[in-house]
Amino acid sequence: MEIKDFKVINKDTSPLKATFSVLFPVTNWGDFNVNMKYFEKTDGSSWIAYPQESYTNAEGEKKYKNLAYFDKQVRQAFEAFLIPKVKAMMQEKKTAQVDFTAKEAFFSNENLPF
């Protein structure tokens, strides 16, 4: 897995702190690239936003729906690994190779779910 196209966002008024893409090497079909965003609030809470599409609901409010999904356990494990890497890259302001495979991190002896 590799983090690519890493960009730090320097806006104090926004919880959006970085954008990047994650390249998953999926040998059967080639590579799978997912664009993501990193958010961090002033209270210290942080999260990863996956690709989304905006829409307007019946009340006229702008909402977002995810276009990429992980089940809860996989998402939590992925974010627990990825968020510290993203924070470190923000300090270094550079792109880095992540030193593990998605299969090793989440699925041990199982096949990748995609």
Backbone as CSV, one residue per row, in Angstrom:
resi,resn,N_x,N_y,N_z,CA_x,CA_y,CA_z,C_x,C_y,C_z
1,MET,0.842,-1.170,0.000,0.000,0.000,0.000,0.883,1.226,0.000
2,GLU,0.483,2.226,-0.732,1.274,3.444,-0.835,0.366,4.655,-0.743
3,ILE,0.810,5.667,0.014,0.113,6.945,0.068,0.740,7.839,-0.980
4,LYS,-0.099,8.376,-1.873,0.410,9.191,-2.974,-0.321,10.527,-3.008
5,ASP,0.204,11.455,-3.772,-0.429,12.757,-4.020,-0.816,13.443,-2.712
6,PHE,0.061,13.393,-1.734,-0.222,13.946,-0.410,-0.132,15.460,-0.435
7,LYS,-1.170,16.124,0.068,-1.196,17.586,0.093,-1.719,18.055,1.445
8,VAL,-0.931,18.861,2.146,-1.349,19.440,3.409,-2.217,20.660,3.109
9,ILE,-3.334,20.782,3.811,-4.239,21.918,3.658,-4.030,22.834,4.861
10,ASN,-3.606,24.057,4.612,-3.302,24.993,5.702,-4.404,26.034,5.860
11,LYS,-5.551,25.596,6.360,-6.653,26.508,6.653,-7.058,26.303,8.102
12,ASP,-6.789,27.297,8.945,-7.121,27.167,10.363,-8.626,27.092,10.603
13,THR,-9.417,27.597,9.676,-10.869,27.636,9.867,-11.560,26.350,9.440
14,SER,-10.831,25.398,8.897,-11.430,24.169,8.391,-10.828,22.947,9.076
15,PRO,-11.653,21.928,9.379,-11.085,20.691,9.926,-10.360,19.847,8.864
16,LEU,-10.527,20.170,7.572,-9.799,19.458,6.516,-8.323,19.805,6.618
17,LYS,-7.492,18.790,6.821,-6.058,19.013,7.022,-5.181,18.451,5.917
18,ALA,-5.667,17.438,5.180,-4.836,16.859,4.120,-5.711,16.087,3.134
19,THR,-5.222,16.031,1.906,-5.821,15.174,0.886,-4.731,14.252,0.370
20,PHE,-5.124,13.066,-0.064,-4.152,12.090,-0.543,-4.893,10.959,-1.234
21,SER,-4.149,10.117,-1.886,-4.733,8.902,-2.431,-3.968,7.713,-1.861
22,VAL,-4.680,6.608,-1.731,-4.074,5.368,-1.241,-4.107,4.368,-2.383
23,LEU,-2.949,3.862,-2.705,-2.820,2.881,-3.780,-2.737,1.493,-3.153
24,PHE,-3.750,0.669,-3.420,-3.770,-0.710,-2.956,-3.307,-1.593,-4.105
25,PRO,-2.208,-2.308,-3.951,-1.791,-3.219,-5.014,-2.628,-4.496,-4.971
26,VAL,-3.513,-4.636,-5.910,-4.377,-5.812,-5.998,-3.890,-6.605,-7.199
27,THR,-3.171,-7.663,-6.956,-2.439,-8.340,-8.025,-3.321,-8.891,-9.135
28,ASN,-4.508,-9.381,-8.827,-5.348,-9.971,-9.873,-5.870,-8.954,-10.884
29,TRP,-6.093,-7.708,-10.456,-6.697,-6.715,-11.340,-5.834,-5.478,-11.528
30,GLY,-4.633,-5.493,-11.046,-3.806,-4.299,-11.089,-3.989,-3.519,-9.795
31,ASP,-3.694,-2.248,-9.824,-3.758,-1.423,-8.619,-5.125,-0.775,-8.470
32,PHE,-5.517,-0.522,-7.230,-6.789,0.112,-6.896,-6.454,1.392,-6.146
33,ASN,-6.811,2.551,-6.693,-6.465,3.849,-6.132,-7.712,4.504,-5.544
34,VAL,-7.631,4.977,-4.289,-8.765,5.606,-3.624,-8.340,6.978,-3.102
35,ASN,-9.046,8.031,-3.510,-8.790,9.382,-3.013,-9.449,9.544,-1.650
36,MET,-8.705,10.129,-0.709,-9.202,10.291,0.659,-8.850,11.667,1.188
37,LYS,-9.527,12.029,2.293,-9.259,13.288,2.976,-9.088,12.994,4.459
38,TYR,-8.214,13.776,5.087,-7.994,13.659,6.521,-8.538,14.912,7.198
39,PHE,-9.366,14.714,8.227,-9.955,15.809,8.985,-9.513,15.719,10.439
40,GLU,-9.347,16.886,11.071,-8.984,16.936,12.478,-9.625,18.170,13.090
41,LYS,-10.365,17.968,14.191,-11.003,19.078,14.901,-10.084,19.608,15.989
42,THR,-10.397,20.794,16.493,-9.583,21.394,17.549,-9.637,20.588,18.846
43,ASP,-10.672,19.755,19.027,-10.753,18.917,20.229,-9.871,17.671,20.121
44,GLY,-9.160,17.516,18.989,-8.253,16.390,18.800,-8.853,15.204,18.071
45,SER,-10.160,15.206,17.858,-10.771,14.100,17.115,-10.359,14.178,15.646
46,SER,-10.193,13.012,15.039,-9.760,12.975,13.642,-10.410,11.800,12.942
47,TRP,-10.496,11.904,11.618,-11.093,10.829,10.840,-10.665,10.935,9.389
48,ILE,-10.887,9.851,8.669,-10.613,9.775,7.238,-11.952,9.834,6.503
49,ALA,-12.030,10.642,5.475,-13.217,10.684,4.614,-12.887,9.950,3.320
50,TYR,-13.758,9.060,2.955,-13.609,8.255,1.752,-14.290,8.979,0.588
51,PRO,-14.104,8.530,-0.639,-14.734,9.216,-1.768,-16.240,9.370,-1.535
52,GLN,-16.720,10.576,-1.829,-18.125,10.891,-1.596,-18.728,11.592,-2.798
53,GLU,-20.040,11.555,-2.827,-20.811,12.267,-3.842,-21.829,13.123,-3.098
54,SER,-21.987,14.372,-3.514,-22.952,15.240,-2.852,-24.320,15.109,-3.510
55,TYR,-25.336,15.370,-2.713,-26.712,15.389,-3.205,-27.517,16.333,-2.332
56,THR,-28.669,16.720,-2.791,-29.566,17.568,-2.026,-30.762,16.730,-1.599
57,ASN,-31.032,16.712,-0.284,-32.150,15.915,0.211,-33.480,16.657,0.000
58,ALA,-34.569,16.049,0.437,-35.909,16.610,0.226,-36.099,17.956,0.915
59,GLU,-35.324,18.203,1.982,-35.419,19.480,2.703,-34.518,20.556,2.107
60,GLY,-33.827,20.238,1.017,-32.954,21.198,0.356,-31.565,21.295,0.966
61,GLU,-31.215,20.366,1.860,-29.911,20.376,2.504,-28.909,19.593,1.676
62,LYS,-27.678,20.112,1.608,-26.617,19.397,0.911,-26.105,18.288,1.812
63,LYS,-26.094,17.067,1.308,-25.633,15.892,2.042,-24.593,15.164,1.200
64,TYR,-23.911,14.209,1.830,-22.888,13.428,1.141,-23.128,11.947,1.381
65,LYS,-22.850,11.147,0.365,-22.905,9.703,0.539,-21.558,9.124,0.108
66,ASN,-21.113,8.120,0.855,-19.832,7.477,0.558,-19.940,6.642,-0.709
67,LEU,-18.879,6.655,-1.500,-18.799,5.835,-2.704,-17.913,4.609,-2.493
68,ALA,-17.171,4.596,-1.399,-16.328,3.450,-1.048,-16.668,3.046,0.381
69,TYR,-16.784,1.756,0.615,-17.189,1.260,1.929,-16.256,0.169,2.423
70,PHE,-16.016,0.199,3.721,-15.383,-0.903,4.421,-16.349,-1.289,5.539
71,ASP,-16.363,-2.551,5.951,-17.193,-2.854,7.114,-16.542,-2.189,8.328
72,LYS,-17.281,-2.072,9.420,-16.853,-1.285,10.574,-15.502,-1.739,11.128
73,GLN,-15.312,-3.029,11.281,-14.066,-3.549,11.847,-12.872,-3.229,10.950
74,VAL,-13.032,-3.401,9.668,-11.945,-3.117,8.726,-11.661,-1.621,8.701
75,ARG,-12.710,-0.800,8.672,-12.532,0.663,8.651,-11.781,1.126,9.893
76,GLN,-12.166,0.621,11.068,-11.497,1.025,12.303,-10.027,0.616,12.307
77,ALA,-9.732,-0.590,11.854,-8.340,-1.050,11.793,-7.545,-0.229,10.786
78,PHE,-8.143,0.037,9.631,-7.490,0.822,8.587,-7.175,2.222,9.090
79,GLU,-8.150,2.874,9.717,-7.934,4.237,10.208,-6.962,4.266,11.375
80,ALA,-6.981,3.252,12.243,-6.030,3.194,13.354,-4.596,3.110,12.835
81,PHE,-4.416,2.463,11.707,-3.095,2.396,11.093,-2.778,3.664,10.304
82,LEU,-3.732,4.131,9.514,-3.481,5.204,8.559,-3.350,6.581,9.197
83,ILE,-4.175,6.904,10.186,-4.163,8.251,10.762,-2.793,8.628,11.331
84,PRO,-2.108,7.778,12.099,-0.762,8.156,12.557,0.218,8.388,11.401
85,LYS,0.084,7.597,10.329,0.945,7.798,9.159,0.672,9.163,8.528
86,VAL,-0.596,9.512,8.400,-0.971,10.803,7.810,-0.458,11.949,8.679
87,LYS,-0.608,11.837,9.990,-0.115,12.882,10.893,1.398,13.053,10.754
88,ALA,2.124,11.942,10.666,3.571,12.013,10.495,3.927,12.669,9.164
89,MET,3.180,12.328,8.115,3.455,12.912,6.805,3.139,14.407,6.799
90,MET,2.146,14.827,7.569,1.836,16.254,7.651,3.009,17.012,8.257
91,GLN,3.653,16.423,9.249,4.814,17.065,9.852,5.989,17.097,8.888
92,GLU,6.162,16.028,8.146,7.263,15.953,7.192,6.927,16.624,5.873
93,LYS,5.616,16.757,5.584,5.115,17.344,4.340,5.699,16.653,3.112
94,LYS,5.647,15.314,3.141,6.141,14.571,1.996,5.353,13.271,1.831
95,THR,5.486,12.660,0.683,4.848,11.384,0.411,5.756,10.266,0.901
96,ALA,5.147,9.214,1.425,5.936,8.107,1.963,5.361,6.782,1.512
97,GLN,6.211,5.808,1.427,5.790,4.438,1.165,5.359,3.833,2.496
98,VAL,4.186,3.254,2.543,3.700,2.615,3.755,4.177,1.173,3.749
99,ASP,4.691,0.720,4.878,5.435,-0.532,4.920,4.609,-1.759,5.335
100,PHE,3.476,-1.977,4.706,2.703,-3.182,4.964,1.750,-3.396,3.800
101,THR,1.173,-4.572,3.762,0.161,-4.828,2.741,-1.205,-4.825,3.399
102,ALA,-2.225,-4.480,2.645,-3.584,-4.453,3.182,-3.954,-5.819,3.729
103,LYS,-3.559,-6.881,3.063,-3.893,-8.230,3.515,-3.266,-8.509,4.875
104,GLU,-2.021,-8.133,5.087,-1.362,-8.351,6.370,-2.038,-7.566,7.481
105,ALA,-2.476,-6.369,7.184,-3.023,-5.503,8.214,-4.405,-5.920,8.672
106,PHE,-5.238,-6.417,7.764,-6.631,-6.612,8.109,-7.152,-8.035,8.002
107,PHE,-6.622,-8.821,7.099,-7.307,-10.049,6.756,-6.523,-11.309,7.076
108,SER,-5.356,-11.209,7.616,-4.474,-12.331,7.907,-4.523,-13.368,6.791
109,ASN,-5.266,-14.435,6.931,-5.254,-15.502,5.934,-6.438,-15.451,4.969
110,GLU,-7.189,-14.370,4.979,-8.356,-14.264,4.111,-8.015,-13.502,2.832
111,ASN,-8.828,-13.638,1.834,-8.663,-12.863,0.606,-9.137,-11.443,0.820
112,LEU,-8.584,-10.521,0.073,-9.076,-9.146,0.114,-10.529,-9.122,-0.352
113,PRO,-11.350,-8.252,0.219,-12.772,-8.268,-0.098,-13.137,-7.575,-1.398
114,PHE,-12.159,-7.135,-2.180,-12.476,-6.478,-3.438,-11.602,-7.015,-4.537
